[in-house]
Amino acid sequence: MFEKILRVYKIWLFISLIIWNIYFFSIGNALPLYVDLLAISFYLGTYVWKKWDLGTLTAILPRTLFYFTVAYGMVLFEEVIAALINNLNEGFSISLFIIRIGQFWAFNVLAFSGIIIAMYICNKFRILGNRELLVLAALFGIFAEHVLVQGNFIVILVYAPITMFIYYMIYLPSISLLEHKEIRNTHWLFRYVVSIVLVFVLSTPFVAALSQLRKNSPEYFPPCSMIWCD
């Protein structure tokens, strides 16, 4: 069943990427380069990743520390690309690009801490398997990027699979470091509900801090034209 859903998703993603690229390039917007650069980096990184002996690496660095290092590292790396694309749309400037990197880092370290910690707990207590954690990350992406409130059904259809693909690329490296454990013998719906609640509970203090900091010191965060302002 999962494989059939995955095949449908891949077709959906392929069509969405074509529409995405044609539309934004036609209006002179560099946004499609964000997905393109992230995907190129991800697949090159995956090739290198497979060459590494993870057993040796986890022997040097505790698996938990390795997980959080890679998880936050991927967030920071992704935000460098996000800062670059947004700066290209502004008219590229080295000094402004460096500022944008710092702003995106400040925003997303707080915005993504809840999901990073929640996925670790879900693995630790056998709530979700590693493949299910990728689904959780994709669902989180749909919510975090406000996909379902775009106001246009066609936009949602195009934006949703691309957003899920982005979050898949961001979180797969760290999820792959988690131990493969036997999942608790409870209904899948219950396990997902518990996981989603856990994400919201753990994200709340970070998002509250982010909201207050962004309100008091907006210059340290990306402008609302780049990242949604609540």
Secondary structure, 3 states (H helix, E strand, C coil): CHHHHHHHHHHHHHHHHHHHHHHHHHCCCCHHHHHHHHHHHHHHHHHHHHHCCHHHHHHHCCHHHHHHHHHHHHHHHHHHHHHHHHHHHHCCCHHHHHHHHHHHHHHHHHHHHHHHHHHHHHHHCCCCCHHHHHHHHHHHHHHHCCHHHCCCHHHHHHHHHHHHHHHHHHHHHHHCCCCCCCCCCCCHHHHHHHHHHHHHHHHHHHHHHHHHHHHHCHHHCCCCCCCCCC
